[in-house]
Amino acid sequence: MTDPVPPRNSAMAVAASALKAQQSRMRVIAENIANAQSTAQVAGGQPYRRQIPVFQAREIDGATGVTLAEVRPDMGDFRSEYDPSHPAANAEGYVLRPNVDTLIEAMDMREAQRAYEANLNVIETARSMDNRTLDILKK
């Protein structure tokens, strides 16, 4: 008995799932960067909390792909800076800043971009192989 053969476009389906996941990841990173300098709306309040994308494996056409399962808040400590004149300063004069490090976010964005590009290459290669197979069958 032989194992069932997954459909021939499963490589494209898996790569497409990864493209969508990386696109979602880039959106979360962009939100983190956009809010990196925000402060709380009220004195002593909490500022924006960094968000972390969480991926999960899922079956696609008999192969294992990926999906964005959820976006979790990073429970790391907020940064604080002394600025008693700031409207969001607490009673001691400290303003809480988001727990977002723009350098880390930039590196994460570059990694997501490279993963996106790699999956585009997988799709292009699979399409090229399909076209080449059709050319061979025509002869």
The first five atom37 places (N, CA, C, CB, O) and aatype in JSON, in Angstrom:
{
  "aatype": [12, 16, 3, 14, 19, 14, 14, 1, 2, 15, 0, 12, 0, 19, 0, 0, 15, 0, 10, 11, 0, 5, 5, 15, 1, 12, 1, 19, 9, 0, 6, 2, 9, 0, 2, 0, 5, 15, 16, 0, 5, 19, 0, 7, 7, 5, 14, 18, 1, 1, 5, 9, 14, 19, 13, 5, 0, 1, 6, 9, 3, 7, 0, 16, 7, 19, 16, 10, 0, 6, 19, 1, 14, 3, 12, 7, 3, 13, 1, 15, 6, 18, 3, 14, 15, 8, 14, 0, 0, 2, 0, 6, 7, 18, 19, 10, 1, 14, 2, 19, 3, 16, 10, 9, 6, 0, 12, 3, 12, 1, 6, 0, 5, 1, 0, 18, 6, 0, 2, 10, 2, 19, 9, 6, 16, 0, 1, 15, 12, 3, 2, 1, 16, 10, 3, 9, 10, 11, 11],
  "atom_mask": [
    [1, 1, 1, 1, 1],
    [1, 1, 1, 1, 1],
    [1, 1, 1, 1, 1],
    [1, 1, 1, 1, 1],
    [1, 1, 1, 1, 1],
    [1, 1, 1, 1, 1],
    [1, 1, 1, 1, 1],
    [1, 1, 1, 1, 1],
    [1, 1, 1, 1, 1],
    [1, 1, 1, 1, 1],
    [1, 1, 1, 1, 1],
    [1, 1, 1, 1, 1],
    [1, 1, 1, 1, 1],
    [1, 1, 1, 1, 1],
    [1, 1, 1, 1, 1],
    [1, 1, 1, 1, 1],
    [1, 1, 1, 1, 1],
    [1, 1, 1, 1, 1],
    [1, 1, 1, 1, 1],
    [1, 1, 1, 1, 1],
    [1, 1, 1, 1, 1],
    [1, 1, 1, 1, 1],
    [1, 1, 1, 1, 1],
    [1, 1, 1, 1, 1],
    [1, 1, 1, 1, 1],
    [1, 1, 1, 1, 1],
    [1, 1, 1, 1, 1],
    [1, 1, 1, 1, 1],
    [1, 1, 1, 1, 1],
    [1, 1, 1, 1, 1],
    [1, 1, 1, 1, 1],
    [1, 1, 1, 1, 1],
    [1, 1, 1, 1, 1],
    [1, 1, 1, 1, 1],
    [1, 1, 1, 1, 1],
    [1, 1, 1, 1, 1],
    [1, 1, 1, 1, 1],
    [1, 1, 1, 1, 1],
    [1, 1, 1, 1, 1],
    [1, 1, 1, 1, 1],
    [1, 1, 1, 1, 1],
    [1, 1, 1, 1, 1],
    [1, 1, 1, 1, 1],
    [1, 1, 1, 0, 1],
    [1, 1, 1, 0, 1],
    [1, 1, 1, 1, 1],
    [1, 1, 1, 1, 1],
    [1, 1, 1, 1, 1],
    [1, 1, 1, 1, 1],
    [1, 1, 1, 1, 1],
    [1, 1, 1, 1, 1],
    [1, 1, 1, 1, 1],
    [1, 1, 1, 1, 1],
    [1, 1, 1, 1, 1],
    [1, 1, 1, 1, 1],
    [1, 1, 1, 1, 1],
    [1, 1, 1, 1, 1],
    [1, 1, 1, 1, 1],
    [1, 1, 1, 1, 1],
    [1, 1, 1, 1, 1],
    [1, 1, 1, 1, 1],
    [1, 1, 1, 0, 1],
    [1, 1, 1, 1, 1],
    [1, 1, 1, 1, 1],
    [1, 1, 1, 0, 1],
    [1, 1, 1, 1, 1],
    [1, 1, 1, 1, 1],
    [1, 1, 1, 1, 1],
    [1, 1, 1, 1, 1],
    [1, 1, 1, 1, 1],
    [1, 1, 1, 1, 1],
    [1, 1, 1, 1, 1],
    [1, 1, 1, 1, 1],
    [1, 1, 1, 1, 1],
    [1, 1, 1, 1, 1],
    [1, 1, 1, 0, 1],
    [1, 1, 1, 1, 1],
    [1, 1, 1, 1, 1],
    [1, 1, 1, 1, 1],
    [1, 1, 1, 1, 1],
    [1, 1, 1, 1, 1],
    [1, 1, 1, 1, 1],
    [1, 1, 1, 1, 1],
    [1, 1, 1, 1, 1],
    [1, 1, 1, 1, 1],
    [1, 1, 1, 1, 1],
    [1, 1, 1, 1, 1],
    [1, 1, 1, 1, 1],
    [1, 1, 1, 1, 1],
    [1, 1, 1, 1, 1],
    [1, 1, 1, 1, 1],
    [1, 1, 1, 1, 1],
    [1, 1, 1, 0, 1],
    [1, 1, 1, 1, 1],
    [1, 1, 1, 1, 1],
    [1, 1, 1, 1, 1],
    [1, 1, 1, 1, 1],
    [1, 1, 1, 1, 1],
    [1, 1, 1, 1, 1],
    [1, 1, 1, 1, 1],
    [1, 1, 1, 1, 1],
    [1, 1, 1, 1, 1],
    [1, 1, 1, 1, 1],
    [1, 1, 1, 1, 1],
    [1, 1, 1, 1, 1],
    [1, 1, 1, 1, 1],
    [1, 1, 1, 1, 1],
    [1, 1, 1, 1, 1],
    [1, 1, 1, 1, 1],
    [1, 1, 1, 1, 1],
    [1, 1, 1, 1, 1],
    [1, 1, 1, 1, 1],
    [1, 1, 1, 1, 1],
    [1, 1, 1, 1, 1],
    [1, 1, 1, 1, 1],
    [1, 1, 1, 1, 1],
    [1, 1, 1, 1, 1],
    [1, 1, 1, 1, 1],
    [1, 1, 1, 1, 1],
    [1, 1, 1, 1, 1],
    [1, 1, 1, 1, 1],
    [1, 1, 1, 1, 1],
    [1, 1, 1, 1, 1],
    [1, 1, 1, 1, 1],
    [1, 1, 1, 1, 1],
    [1, 1, 1, 1, 1],
    [1, 1, 1, 1, 1],
    [1, 1, 1, 1, 1],
    [1, 1, 1, 1, 1],
    [1, 1, 1, 1, 1],
    [1, 1, 1, 1, 1],
    [1, 1, 1, 1, 1],
    [1, 1, 1, 1, 1],
    [1, 1, 1, 1, 1],
    [1, 1, 1, 1, 1],
    [1, 1, 1, 1, 1],
    [1, 1, 1, 1, 1],
    [1, 1, 1, 1, 1],
    [1, 1, 1, 1, 1]
  ],
  "atom_positions": [
    [[0.85, -1.18, 0.0], [0.0, 0.0, 0.0], [0.89, 1.24, 0.0], [-0.97, 0.0, 1.23], [1.86, 1.32, 0.76]],
    [[0.57, 2.19, -0.83], [1.38, 3.41, -0.91], [0.7, 4.53, -0.15], [1.61, 3.81, -2.38], [-0.51, 4.54, 0.04]],
    [[1.52, 5.48, 0.28], [0.99, 6.66, 0.96], [0.25, 7.52, -0.05], [2.12, 7.46, 1.65], [0.64, 7.6, -1.21]],
    [[-0.83, 8.18, 0.39], [-1.52, 9.07, -0.53], [-0.6, 10.23, -0.92], [-2.83, 9.6, 0.1], [0.13, 10.78, -0.09]],
    [[-0.66, 10.57, -2.17], [0.18, 11.66, -2.68], [-0.57, 12.97, -2.52], [0.59, 11.41, -4.17], [-1.7, 13.09, -2.99]],
    [[0.04, 13.95, -1.88], [-0.65, 15.23, -1.75], [-0.79, 15.89, -3.13], [0.11, 16.18, -0.77], [0.01, 15.61, -4.02]],
    [[-1.78, 16.74, -3.31], [-1.93, 17.41, -4.59], [-0.64, 18.13, -4.98], [-3.09, 18.41, -4.54], [0.12, 18.56, -4.12]],
    [[-0.42, 18.24, -6.28], [0.85, 18.79, -6.74], [1.04, 20.26, -6.4], [0.96, 18.61, -8.23], [2.16, 20.75, -6.42]],
    [[-0.03, 20.96, -6.09], [0.12, 22.37, -5.74], [0.2, 22.61, -4.24], [-1.03, 23.14, -6.31], [0.05, 23.74, -3.78]],
    [[0.44, 21.53, -3.46], [0.53, 21.71, -2.0], [1.7, 22.61, -1.62], [0.67, 20.35, -1.32], [1.62, 23.33, -0.63]],
    [[2.79, 22.56, -2.4], [3.93, 23.45, -2.11], [3.51, 24.9, -2.24], [5.12, 23.15, -3.07], [3.9, 25.75, -1.44]],
    [[2.71, 25.19, -3.25], [2.23, 26.56, -3.42], [1.26, 26.94, -2.3], [1.54, 26.73, -4.79], [1.29, 28.08, -1.83]],
    [[0.41, 26.01, -1.88], [-0.54, 26.3, -0.81], [0.16, 26.57, 0.51], [-1.53, 25.15, -0.66], [-0.21, 27.47, 1.26]],
    [[1.19, 25.77, 0.79], [1.96, 25.97, 2.02], [2.69, 27.31, 1.98], [2.98, 24.81, 2.23], [2.68, 28.06, 2.95]],
    [[3.32, 27.61, 0.84], [4.03, 28.88, 0.7], [3.06, 30.06, 0.78], [4.8, 28.93, -0.64], [3.38, 31.1, 1.36]],
    [[1.88, 29.9, 0.22], [0.87, 30.97, 0.29], [0.43, 31.2, 1.73], [-0.34, 30.63, -0.59], [0.2, 32.34, 2.13]],
    [[0.3, 30.12, 2.52], [-0.07, 30.29, 3.93], [1.03, 31.04, 4.68], [-0.33, 28.91, 4.6], [0.76, 31.87, 5.55]],
    [[2.28, 30.75, 4.32], [3.41, 31.44, 4.96], [3.45, 32.91, 4.55], [4.74, 30.76, 4.59], [3.79, 33.77, 5.36]],
    [[3.1, 33.19, 3.29], [3.05, 34.59, 2.83], [2.03, 35.37, 3.66], [2.68, 34.67, 1.33], [2.3, 36.48, 4.12]],
    [[0.86, 34.78, 3.85], [-0.19, 35.45, 4.62], [0.24, 35.64, 6.07], [-1.5, 34.64, 4.56], [0.0, 36.7, 6.66]],
    [[0.88, 34.63, 6.64], [1.34, 34.73, 8.03], [2.4, 35.82, 8.18], [1.9, 33.38, 8.51], [2.37, 36.6, 9.14]],
    [[3.34, 35.88, 7.24], [4.4, 36.9, 7.32], [3.83, 38.3, 7.09], [5.5, 36.61, 6.3], [4.3, 39.27, 7.68]],
    [[2.81, 38.39, 6.23], [2.16, 39.68, 6.01], [1.5, 40.15, 7.3], [1.11, 39.58, 4.87], [1.59, 41.33, 7.65]],
    [[0.85, 39.25, 8.01], [0.23, 39.59, 9.3], [1.3, 39.98, 10.32], [-0.6, 38.41, 9.83], [1.12, 40.91, 11.1]],
    [[2.4, 39.26, 10.3], [3.51, 39.56, 11.21], [4.05, 40.96, 10.95], [4.64, 38.52, 11.05], [4.33, 41.71, 11.89]],
    [[4.2, 41.32, 9.67], [4.7, 42.66, 9.34], [3.73, 43.74, 9.79], [4.95, 42.77, 7.83], [4.15, 44.82, 10.19]],
    [[2.44, 43.46, 9.72], [1.43, 44.42, 10.17], [1.55, 44.66, 11.67], [0.02, 43.92, 9.82], [1.45, 45.8, 12.12]],
    [[1.76, 43.59, 12.45], [1.92, 43.71, 13.9], [3.19, 44.5, 14.22], [1.98, 42.3, 14.56], [3.19, 45.37, 15.1]],
    [[4.27, 44.2, 13.51], [5.54, 44.92, 13.74], [5.38, 46.4, 13.41], [6.68, 44.31, 12.89], [5.87, 47.25, 14.14]],
    [[4.69, 46.7, 12.32], [4.47, 48.1, 11.94], [3.66, 48.83, 13.01], [3.73, 48.18, 10.59], [3.93, 50.0, 13.3]],
    [[2.69, 48.15, 13.6], [1.92, 48.75, 14.69], [2.81, 49.03, 15.89], [0.75, 47.83, 15.09], [2.7, 50.07, 16.53]],
    [[3.7, 48.09, 16.2], [4.63, 48.29, 17.31], [5.51, 49.5, 17.07], [5.5, 47.05, 17.52], [5.69, 50.33, 17.97]],
    [[6.05, 49.61, 15.86], [6.93, 50.75, 15.54], [6.15, 52.06, 15.6], [7.56, 50.56, 14.14], [6.66, 53.06, 16.11]],
    [[4.93, 52.05, 15.09], [4.12, 53.27, 15.08], [3.81, 53.76, 16.49], [2.82, 53.03, 14.32], [3.63, 54.96, 16.7]],
    [[3.75, 52.86, 17.44], [3.4, 53.22, 18.82], [4.6, 53.28, 19.76], [2.39, 52.25, 19.35], [4.42, 53.4, 20.97]],
    [[5.79, 53.19, 19.23], [7.0, 53.1, 20.07], [7.22, 54.33, 20.94], [8.2, 52.9, 19.19], [7.86, 54.23, 21.99]],
    [[6.72, 55.49, 20.54], [6.94, 56.71, 21.32], [5.68, 57.21, 22.0], [7.49, 57.78, 20.43], [5.68, 58.31, 22.56]],
    [[4.62, 56.43, 21.97], [3.36, 56.88, 22.57], [3.45, 56.84, 24.1], [2.19, 56.01, 22.07], [4.3, 56.17, 24.68]],
    [[2.55, 57.55, 24.71], [2.46, 57.54, 26.17], [1.01, 57.26, 26.56], [2.96, 58.9, 26.79], [0.13, 57.19, 25.7]],
    [[0.78, 57.11, 27.84], [-0.57, 56.88, 28.33], [-1.43, 58.11, 28.07], [-0.56, 56.53, 29.84], [-0.92, 59.22, 27.94]],
    [[-2.72, 57.9, 28.0], [-3.66, 59.0, 27.78], [-3.93, 59.79, 29.06], [-4.97, 58.46, 27.22], [-4.35, 60.95, 29.01]],
    [[-3.69, 59.13, 30.21], [-3.97, 59.78, 31.49], [-2.73, 59.68, 32.38], [-5.2, 59.14, 32.19], [-1.89, 58.8, 32.2]],
    [[-2.63, 60.58, 33.33], [-1.5, 60.58, 34.25], [-1.44, 59.26, 35.01], [-1.61, 61.75, 35.24], [-2.43, 58.81, 35.58]],
    [[-0.26, 58.63, 35.02], [-0.06, 57.38, 35.72], [-0.59, 56.16, 34.98], [0.0, 0.0, 0.0], [-0.49, 55.04, 35.49]],
    [[-1.15, 56.35, 33.79], [-1.7, 55.24, 33.03], [-0.62, 54.44, 32.31], [0.0, 0.0, 0.0], [0.56, 54.8, 32.33]],
    [[-1.04, 53.35, 31.69], [-0.1, 52.5, 30.96], [-0.07, 52.89, 29.49], [-0.47, 51.02, 31.12], [-1.11, 53.19, 28.89]],
    [[1.12, 52.89, 28.91], [1.24, 53.19, 27.48], [0.96, 51.95, 26.63], [2.65, 53.74, 27.17], [0.55, 50.91, 27.15]],
    [[1.18, 52.07, 25.35], [1.03, 50.96, 24.41], [1.93, 49.81, 24.86], [1.37, 51.4, 22.96], [3.07, 50.03, 25.28]],
    [[1.42, 48.6, 24.76], [2.19, 47.41, 25.09], [2.52, 46.68, 23.79], [1.41, 46.48, 26.08], [1.64, 46.42, 22.98]],
    [[3.79, 46.36, 23.62], [4.26, 45.65, 22.42], [3.45, 44.39, 22.19], [5.75, 45.31, 22.55], [3.09, 43.68, 23.13]],
    [[3.15, 44.12, 20.92], [2.39, 42.94, 20.54], [3.31, 41.91, 19.89], [1.24, 43.32, 19.58], [4.25, 42.28, 19.18]],
    [[3.05, 40.64, 20.13], [3.88, 39.56, 19.6], [2.99, 38.6, 18.8], [4.62, 38.8, 20.75], [2.03, 38.06, 19.34]],
    [[3.3, 38.38, 17.51], [2.52, 37.42, 16.73], [2.88, 35.99, 17.12], [2.74, 37.64, 15.23], [4.05, 35.69, 17.35]],
    [[1.89, 35.12, 17.19], [2.09, 33.71, 17.53], [1.55, 32.87, 16.38], [1.37, 33.34, 18.89], [0.39, 33.0, 16.0]],
    [[2.41, 32.03, 15.82], [2.04, 31.2, 14.68], [1.68, 29.79, 15.14], [3.18, 31.14, 13.66], [2.07, 29.33, 16.21]],
    [[0.9, 29.12, 14.28], [0.49, 27.75, 14.57], [0.49, 26.97, 13.26], [-0.93, 27.72, 15.24], [0.1, 27.48, 12.21]],
    [[0.95, 25.73, 13.34], [0.95, 24.86, 12.16], [-0.49, 24.46, 11.84], [1.84, 23.6, 12.39], [-1.32, 24.28, 12.74]],
    [[-0.77, 24.31, 10.55], [-2.08, 23.82, 10.12], [-1.93, 23.01, 8.85], [-3.07, 24.99, 9.91], [-1.02, 23.25, 8.05]],
    [[-2.81, 22.06, 8.67], [-2.73, 21.19, 7.5], [-3.37, 21.89, 6.3], [-3.42, 19.84, 7.77], [-4.46, 22.45, 6.38]],
    [[-2.64, 21.84, 5.18], [-3.1, 22.43, 3.93], [-2.8, 21.45, 2.81], [-2.43, 23.83, 3.66], [-1.63, 21.14, 2.55]],
    [[-3.82, 20.95, 2.16], [-3.64, 20.03, 1.02], [-2.7, 18.86, 1.35], [-3.09, 20.79, -0.17], [-1.88, 18.48, 0.52]],
    [[-2.83, 18.31, 2.53], [-2.01, 17.16, 2.91], [-0.6, 17.51, 3.35], [0.0, 0.0, 0.0], [0.21, 16.61, 3.59]],
    [[-0.3, 18.78, 3.46], [1.02, 19.23, 3.92], [0.83, 20.16, 5.12], [1.81, 19.95, 2.76], [-0.3, 20.53, 5.45]],
    [[1.92, 20.53, 5.75], [1.82, 21.39, 6.93], [2.18, 22.83, 6.57], [2.74, 20.88, 8.05], [3.3, 23.12, 6.15]],
    [[1.22, 23.71, 6.76], [1.41, 25.14, 6.53], [1.44, 25.87, 7.85], [0.0, 0.0, 0.0], [1.68, 25.27, 8.9]],
    [[1.18, 27.16, 7.8], [1.25, 27.98, 9.0], [0.14, 29.03, 8.95], [2.64, 28.65, 9.14], [-0.3, 29.45, 7.88]],
    [[-0.29, 29.44, 10.12], [-1.27, 30.51, 10.23], [-0.96, 31.35, 11.47], [-2.71, 29.94, 10.28], [-0.32, 30.87, 12.41]],
    [[-1.41, 32.58, 11.46], [-1.27, 33.42, 12.64], [-2.37, 33.01, 13.61], [-1.36, 34.96, 12.27], [-3.56, 33.24, 13.34]],
    [[-2.0, 32.43, 14.73], [-2.97, 31.92, 15.7], [-3.53, 33.05, 16.56], [-2.32, 30.86, 16.59], [-4.73, 33.11, 16.81]],
    [[-2.66, 33.93, 17.0], [-3.09, 35.04, 17.85], [-1.98, 36.08, 17.95], [-3.47, 34.53, 19.26], [-0.84, 35.85, 17.52]],
    [[-2.34, 37.21, 18.51], [-1.37, 38.27, 18.8], [-1.44, 38.51, 20.29], [-1.66, 39.59, 17.97], [-2.48, 38.89, 20.83]],
    [[-0.32, 38.27, 20.96], [-0.26, 38.39, 22.43], [0.48, 39.66, 22.83], [0.43, 37.15, 23.05], [1.39, 40.1, 22.13]],
    [[0.09, 40.24, 23.95], [0.85, 41.38, 24.46], [2.16, 40.91, 25.1], [0.0, 42.18, 25.48], [2.19, 39.88, 25.77]],
    [[3.22, 41.66, 24.9], [4.5, 41.4, 25.54], [4.41, 41.94, 26.96], [5.71, 42.04, 24.73], [4.26, 43.15, 27.15]],
    [[4.51, 41.08, 27.94], [4.33, 41.5, 29.33], [5.63, 42.02, 29.95], [3.8, 40.34, 30.14], [5.73, 42.12, 31.18]],
    [[6.62, 42.35, 29.12], [7.86, 42.93, 29.62], [7.62, 44.29, 30.25], [0.0, 0.0, 0.0], [6.58, 44.92, 30.06]],
    [[8.61, 44.74, 31.0], [8.51, 46.02, 31.7], [8.48, 47.19, 30.73], [9.66, 46.18, 32.68], [9.12, 47.16, 29.68]],
    [[7.72, 48.21, 31.11], [7.73, 49.46, 30.37], [9.01, 50.22, 30.69], [6.47, 50.32, 30.7], [9.6, 50.03, 31.76]],
    [[9.43, 51.06, 29.78], [10.54, 51.96, 30.07], [9.96, 53.16, 30.82], [11.28, 52.41, 28.74], [8.79, 53.51, 30.64]],
    [[10.75, 53.78, 31.63], [10.27, 55.0, 32.3], [11.32, 56.09, 32.16], [9.95, 54.73, 33.8], [12.52, 55.83, 32.15]],
    [[10.83, 57.3, 32.05], [11.75, 58.45, 31.99], [11.19, 59.56, 32.86], [11.95, 58.94, 30.51], [9.98, 59.73, 33.0]],
    [[12.1, 60.31, 33.43], [11.7, 61.38, 34.33], [11.34, 62.62, 33.53], [12.83, 61.7, 35.34], [12.18, 63.19, 32.84]],
    [[10.08, 63.02, 33.62], [9.59, 64.21, 32.93], [8.33, 64.68, 33.67], [9.28, 63.92, 31.4], [7.21, 64.43, 33.22]],
    [[8.54, 65.37, 34.81], [7.39, 65.75, 35.64], [6.41, 66.7, 34.95], [7.89, 66.39, 36.9], [5.27, 66.82, 35.4]],
    [[6.82, 67.37, 33.87], [5.92, 68.29, 33.19], [5.02, 67.59, 32.16], [6.72, 69.37, 32.5], [4.1, 68.21, 31.63]],
    [[5.28, 66.33, 31.89], [4.5, 65.59, 30.9], [3.11, 65.29, 31.46], [5.22, 64.28, 30.49], [2.99, 64.94, 32.64]],
    [[2.06, 65.42, 30.65], [0.7, 65.16, 31.15], [0.48, 63.72, 31.65], [-0.29, 65.46, 30.05], [-0.4, 63.5, 32.48]],
    [[1.26, 62.76, 31.17], [1.08, 61.37, 31.59], [2.0, 60.99, 32.74], [1.32, 60.44, 30.42], [2.08, 59.81, 33.09]],
    [[2.71, 61.96, 33.34], [3.63, 61.66, 34.44], [2.86, 61.21, 35.68], [4.51, 62.89, 34.77], [1.78, 61.7, 35.99]],
    [[3.47, 60.26, 36.38], [2.84, 59.8, 37.62], [3.2, 60.76, 38.76], [3.29, 58.34, 37.98], [3.81, 61.8, 38.51]],
    [[2.82, 60.43, 39.98], [3.04, 61.32, 41.13], [4.51, 61.6, 41.38], [2.42, 60.73, 42.36], [4.86, 62.65, 41.91]],
    [[5.4, 60.64, 41.01], [6.84, 60.84, 41.2], [7.48, 61.57, 40.02], [7.53, 59.48, 41.4], [8.68, 61.87, 40.07]],
    [[6.73, 61.87, 38.98], [7.25, 62.6, 37.83], [7.76, 61.72, 36.7], [0.0, 0.0, 0.0], [8.38, 62.22, 35.76]],
    [[7.52, 60.43, 36.77], [7.99, 59.51, 35.73], [6.88, 59.21, 34.73], [8.49, 58.19, 36.37], [5.71, 59.05, 35.08]],
    [[7.28, 59.15, 33.48], [6.37, 58.81, 32.4], [6.71, 57.41, 31.91], [6.45, 59.85, 31.22], [7.87, 57.12, 31.61]],
    [[5.71, 56.55, 31.85], [5.93, 55.21, 31.31], [5.92, 55.26, 29.79], [4.86, 54.21, 31.85], [5.05, 55.89, 29.18]],
    [[6.88, 54.6, 29.2], [7.0, 54.51, 27.74], [6.78, 53.06, 27.32], [8.4, 55.02, 27.24], [7.0, 52.14, 28.11]],
    [[6.34, 52.84, 26.09], [6.09, 51.47, 25.62], [7.32, 50.58, 25.74], [5.61, 51.49, 24.17], [8.46, 51.05, 25.71]],
    [[7.07, 49.29, 25.86], [8.16, 48.31, 25.93], [8.57, 47.86, 24.52], [7.72, 47.08, 26.78], [8.81, 46.68, 24.27]],
    [[8.64, 48.82, 23.63], [8.99, 48.58, 22.23], [10.4, 49.08, 21.97], [7.98, 49.27, 21.27], [10.71, 50.24, 22.23]],
    [[11.26, 48.21, 21.47], [12.61, 48.59, 21.05], [12.6, 48.62, 19.53], [13.7, 47.57, 21.61], [12.49, 47.58, 18.88]],
    [[12.72, 49.81, 18.96], [12.59, 49.95, 17.5], [13.69, 49.2, 16.75], [12.62, 51.42, 17.11], [13.46, 48.79, 15.61]],
    [[14.85, 49.01, 17.34], [15.91, 48.24, 16.69], [15.49, 46.78, 16.55], [17.23, 48.35, 17.48], [15.67, 46.17, 15.5]],
    [[14.94, 46.22, 17.6], [14.46, 44.84, 17.54], [13.31, 44.72, 16.54], [14.0, 44.37, 18.94], [13.25, 43.75, 15.79]],
    [[12.42, 45.7, 16.54], [11.3, 45.66, 15.6], [11.81, 45.75, 14.16], [10.31, 46.82, 15.88], [11.28, 45.07, 13.27]],
    [[12.82, 46.57, 13.92], [13.39, 46.68, 12.57], [14.02, 45.36, 12.14], [14.43, 47.82, 12.51], [13.89, 44.96, 10.98]],
    [[14.71, 44.7, 13.06], [15.3, 43.39, 12.73], [14.22, 42.35, 12.48], [16.24, 42.92, 13.86], [14.34, 41.54, 11.56]],
    [[13.16, 42.37, 13.29], [12.05, 41.45, 13.07], [11.37, 41.71, 11.74], [11.03, 41.57, 14.21], [10.97, 40.78, 11.04]],
    [[11.25, 42.98, 11.37], [10.63, 43.33, 10.09], [11.47, 42.81, 8.93], [10.45, 44.87, 9.97], [10.94, 42.29, 7.95]],
    [[12.78, 42.96, 9.05], [13.66, 42.47, 7.98], [13.58, 40.94, 7.87], [15.13, 42.91, 8.25], [13.57, 40.4, 6.76]],
    [[13.53, 40.26, 9.0], [13.39, 38.81, 9.0], [12.07, 38.38, 8.35], [13.48, 38.25, 10.43], [12.05, 37.44, 7.55]],
    [[10.99, 39.07, 8.67], [9.7, 38.76, 8.08], [9.72, 39.02, 6.57], [8.59, 39.59, 8.75], [9.14, 38.26, 5.79]],
    [[10.38, 40.09, 6.17], [10.5, 40.42, 4.75], [11.27, 39.33, 4.01], [11.19, 41.78, 4.56], [10.87, 38.93, 2.91]],
    [[12.34, 38.86, 4.59], [13.13, 37.79, 3.95], [12.34, 36.49, 3.87], [14.43, 37.56, 4.72], [12.41, 35.79, 2.86]],
    [[11.59, 36.17, 4.9], [10.76, 34.96, 4.87], [9.68, 35.1, 3.8], [10.13, 34.7, 6.26], [9.36, 34.14, 3.11]],
    [[9.11, 36.29, 3.67], [8.1, 36.54, 2.66], [8.7, 36.34, 1.27], [7.54, 37.97, 2.8], [8.1, 35.67, 0.42]],
    [[9.88, 36.91, 1.04], [10.55, 36.77, -0.26], [10.9, 35.32, -0.55], [11.81, 37.63, -0.29], [10.78, 34.87, -1.69]],
    [[11.33, 34.58, 0.45], [11.67, 33.17, 0.26], [10.45, 32.37, -0.16], [12.28, 32.58, 1.54], [10.54, 31.49, -1.02]],
    [[9.31, 32.66, 0.44], [8.09, 31.96, 0.08], [7.58, 32.36, -1.3], [7.02, 32.21, 1.12], [6.97, 31.55, -2.0]],
    [[7.81, 33.61, -1.7], [7.5, 34.01, -3.07], [8.33, 33.19, -4.06], [7.76, 35.52, -3.28], [7.84, 32.76, -5.1]],
    [[9.6, 32.98, -3.71], [10.48, 32.17, -4.57], [9.99, 30.72, -4.66], [11.93, 32.2, -4.04], [10.08, 30.11, -5.72]],
    [[9.47, 30.19, -3.57], [8.92, 28.83, -3.6], [7.75, 28.77, -4.57], [8.47, 28.38, -2.18], [7.67, 27.84, -5.37]],
    [[6.87, 29.73, -4.52], [5.71, 29.76, -5.42], [6.17, 29.89, -6.87], [4.77, 30.93, -5.05], [5.66, 29.19, -7.74]],
    [[7.12, 30.78, -7.12], [7.63, 30.95, -8.49], [8.3, 29.68, -9.01], [8.62, 32.11, -8.54], [8.12, 29.31, -10.17]],
    [[9.06, 29.01, -8.16], [9.72, 27.77, -8.55], [8.7, 26.67, -8.83], [10.7, 27.31, -7.46], [8.82, 25.94, -9.81]],
    [[7.68, 26.54, -7.95], [6.65, 25.52, -8.16], [5.88, 25.8, -9.45], [5.68, 25.49, -6.95], [5.56, 24.87, -10.19]],
    [[5.58, 27.05, -9.71], [4.88, 27.41, -10.94], [5.74, 27.08, -12.16], [4.5, 28.9, -10.94], [5.24, 26.57, -13.16]],
    [[7.01, 27.39, -12.06], [7.93, 27.1, -13.16], [8.02, 25.59, -13.41], [9.34, 27.67, -12.85], [8.03, 25.14, -14.55]],
    [[8.08, 24.82, -12.33], [8.12, 23.36, -12.47], [6.84, 22.83, -13.11], [8.34, 22.69, -11.1], [6.9, 21.94, -13.96]],
    [[5.69, 23.37, -12.72], [4.42, 22.96, -13.33], [4.42, 23.28, -14.82], [3.24, 23.66, -12.63], [4.02, 22.45, -15.64]],
    [[4.87, 24.47, -15.16], [4.91, 24.87, -16.58], [5.87, 23.98, -17.37], [5.33, 26.33, -16.71], [5.57, 23.6, -18.5]],
    [[7.0, 23.67, -16.78], [7.97, 22.81, -17.46], [7.41, 21.4, -17.66], [9.27, 22.75, -16.65], [7.63, 20.78, -18.7]],
    [[6.69, 20.91, -16.66], [6.04, 19.59, -16.78], [5.01, 19.61, -17.91], [5.36, 19.19, -15.44], [4.93, 18.66, -18.7]],
    [[4.24, 20.66, -17.99], [3.26, 20.77, -19.08], [3.95, 20.82, -20.44], [2.39, 22.02, -18.9], [3.47, 20.22, -21.41]],
    [[5.05, 21.54, -20.52], [5.82, 21.59, -21.78], [6.31, 20.21, -22.19], [7.01, 22.55, -21.65], [6.26, 19.85, -23.36]],
    [[6.79, 19.45, -21.21], [7.29, 18.09, -21.51], [6.15, 17.2, -21.99], [7.98, 17.47, -20.26], [6.31, 16.41, -22.92]],
    [[4.98, 17.33, -21.33], [3.84, 16.49, -21.71], [3.29, 16.85, -23.1], [2.74, 16.62, -20.66], [2.71, 15.99, -23.77]],
    [[3.46, 18.07, -23.52], [3.0, 18.5, -24.85], [3.81, 17.87, -25.97], [3.05, 20.0, -24.96], [3.31, 17.71, -27.08]],
    [[5.04, 17.53, -25.68], [5.93, 17.01, -26.72], [5.69, 15.59, -27.03], [7.34, 17.18, -26.32], [6.37, 15.02, -27.89]]
  ]
}
